[in-house]
Amino acid sequence: MSDRSRLETARLVLRRWTPDDLAPFAAMNADPEVMRYFPSPLSRTASDALAARADAGFEERGYGLWALSLRSDGSFLGFTGLNPMPPGVPGSDGVEVGWRLARPYWGHGYATEAARAAIADGFEAVGLTRIDSITAVLNEPSQRVMRRLGMSPAERFEHPRVPEGSPLRPHIRYVLERPDGMD
């Protein structure tokens, strides 16, 4: 496994997590608007645990969810990266690209820019042949990002970890296959 602890794009740095990320990450995860397509906002304890799991993926699998910051001033934006698909969902044998950004950073193309870098890393460095992404059917903003990334809708399903009757239970899976000729 190669060490890909840091990637850079024109405007962003995708990097390993630091203790300084935990407070802004917790604030983002406690924001009901940021978490509106998830069953509930996260407590500080749950947020810290998510950051720890996100970073641990690099040691365990050679890929994970990077902390995301602006190149210009180092501001923490959120996260993006690669993670195993959740068990019990279509494509659960694969890897998904995901992201979550704090509200001030919505609408600037950061999610798309960061996810493109994560996808390229997944295909080129990790050697993946397919990358998935899932979201609640109601989450049209994330679906727009998926389409901008060149992903195609594959199927709708009921997410097994979302309570029955919740409007967030219906999910959609998008897929991107590794381009031909990539070595």
C-alpha positions in Angstrom: 0.0 0.0 0.0 1.4 3.4 -0.9 1.1 6.3 1.4 -1.4 8.7 0.0 -1.8 10.8 3.2 -2.3 14.0 1.2 -3.7 15.0 -2.2 -4.0 18.5 -3.6 -6.3 20.0 -6.2 -6.3 23.6 -7.5 -8.2 24.9 -4.4 -8.2 22.0 -1.9 -6.0 19.8 0.3 -7.3 16.3 1.1 -5.2 15.2 4.1 -5.1 13.0 7.2 -7.0 14.1 10.2 -5.5 16.2 13.0 -6.8 17.0 16.5 -7.6 20.5 15.3 -10.2 19.1 12.9 -12.3 17.6 15.7 -14.1 20.8 16.9 -15.1 22.1 13.5 -16.1 18.6 12.4 -18.3 18.2 15.5 -19.9 21.6 14.8 -20.6 20.6 11.2 -22.0 17.2 12.2 -24.3 18.9 14.9 -25.8 21.3 12.2 -29.3 20.0 11.5 -29.1 21.5 7.9 -25.8 19.7 7.1 -27.3 16.4 8.5 -30.8 16.8 7.0 -30.4 13.7 4.8 -29.1 11.6 7.7 -31.3 10.1 10.5 -30.0 12.7 13.0 -27.1 15.1 13.8 -24.2 13.6 15.6 -23.0 14.2 19.2 -19.5 15.3 19.8 -18.6 11.7 20.9 -20.1 10.2 17.7 -18.4 12.9 15.5 -15.0 12.2 17.1 -15.5 8.5 16.6 -16.4 9.0 12.9 -13.2 11.1 12.4 -11.1 8.3 14.0 -12.7 5.6 11.8 -12.3 7.8 8.7 -8.6 8.3 9.4 -8.0 4.6 10.4 -9.0 3.5 7.0 -5.7 4.6 5.6 -3.9 2.3 8.0 -6.4 -0.6 7.6 -7.0 -0.5 3.8 -4.7 2.0 2.3 -7.6 4.5 1.6 -10.1 6.4 3.6 -11.9 9.6 4.2 -9.6 12.6 4.1 -10.1 15.8 6.1 -10.7 18.6 3.5 -9.3 22.1 3.8 -8.8 25.1 1.6 -5.3 25.5 0.1 -5.5 29.3 0.5 -6.0 29.5 4.3 -6.2 26.0 5.7 -9.9 26.4 6.7 -11.5 23.0 7.5 -14.4 22.3 5.0 -15.4 18.7 5.9 -14.4 15.4 4.4 -14.2 13.5 1.2 -12.7 10.2 0.2 -13.3 6.5 -0.2 -14.9 4.0 2.2 -16.2 0.5 2.0 -19.9 0.4 1.0 -22.2 -0.3 4.0 -23.2 -3.9 4.5 -26.7 -4.9 3.3 -26.9 -2.4 0.4 -26.5 -3.0 -3.3 -22.9 -2.9 -4.2 -21.9 -3.7 -0.6 -18.8 -5.6 -2.0 -17.5 -2.3 -3.3 -16.1 1.1 -2.3 -18.0 4.3 -2.2 -16.9 7.9 -2.7 -18.4 10.2 -0.1 -18.3 13.8 1.1 -19.8 16.1 3.7 -19.1 19.8 3.8 -19.9 22.6 6.3 -22.6 24.9 5.1 -20.4 27.9 4.3 -18.6 25.8 1.7 -21.7 24.6 -0.2 -22.3 25.8 -3.8 -18.6 26.4 -4.6 -17.9 23.1 -6.4 -15.6 21.9 -3.6 -17.5 18.6 -3.2 -17.1 17.8 -6.9 -13.4 18.9 -7.0 -12.5 16.8 -4.0 -14.5 13.8 -5.0 -12.8 13.9 -8.5 -9.4 13.7 -6.8 -10.6 10.8 -4.5 -12.0 8.9 -7.5 -8.8 9.4 -9.5 -6.8 8.1 -6.5 -9.2 5.1 -6.2 -8.8 4.1 -9.8 -5.1 4.9 -10.2 -3.5 4.2 -6.9 -5.9 1.8 -5.2 -6.7 -0.1 -8.4 -10.4 -0.1 -8.1 -12.5 -1.0 -11.1 -15.8 0.5 -9.9 -16.7 3.3 -7.5 -20.2 3.6 -6.0 -21.9 6.4 -4.1 -25.2 6.2 -2.3 -27.6 8.8 -0.9 -31.2 9.3 0.2 -33.4 9.8 -2.9 -34.4 13.1 -1.4 -30.8 14.3 -1.4 -30.8 16.0 -4.8 -27.7 18.1 -4.1 -25.5 15.0 -3.6 -27.1 13.4 -6.7 -26.1 16.5 -8.7 -22.5 16.0 -7.6 -22.7 12.3 -8.5 -23.9 13.2 -12.0 -21.2 15.9 -12.4 -18.6 13.2 -11.5 -19.9 11.1 -14.4 -21.6 8.6 -12.2 -24.8 6.9 -13.5 -27.8 5.9 -11.4 -27.8 2.1 -10.9 -30.7 1.3 -8.6 -33.0 2.4 -5.8 -33.2 0.5 -2.6 -34.4 0.8 1.0 -31.4 1.5 3.3 -31.4 -1.2 6.0 -29.9 1.1 8.7 -32.6 3.8 8.2 -35.8 3.2 10.2 -38.8 2.0 8.3 -41.3 4.7 7.5 -38.5 7.4 7.4 -38.6 9.6 4.3 -34.8 9.0 4.2 -35.0 5.2 3.9 -35.4 5.2 0.1 -31.8 5.5 -1.3 -30.2 5.5 -4.7 -26.9 4.0 -5.8 -24.8 5.7 -8.4 -21.9 3.9 -10.2 -18.7 4.9 -12.0 -16.7 2.2 -13.8 -12.9 2.5 -14.3 -12.2 4.1 -17.7 -10.9 1.7 -20.3 -7.2 1.9 -20.9 -6.3 2.9 -17.3 -3.3 1.0 -16.0 
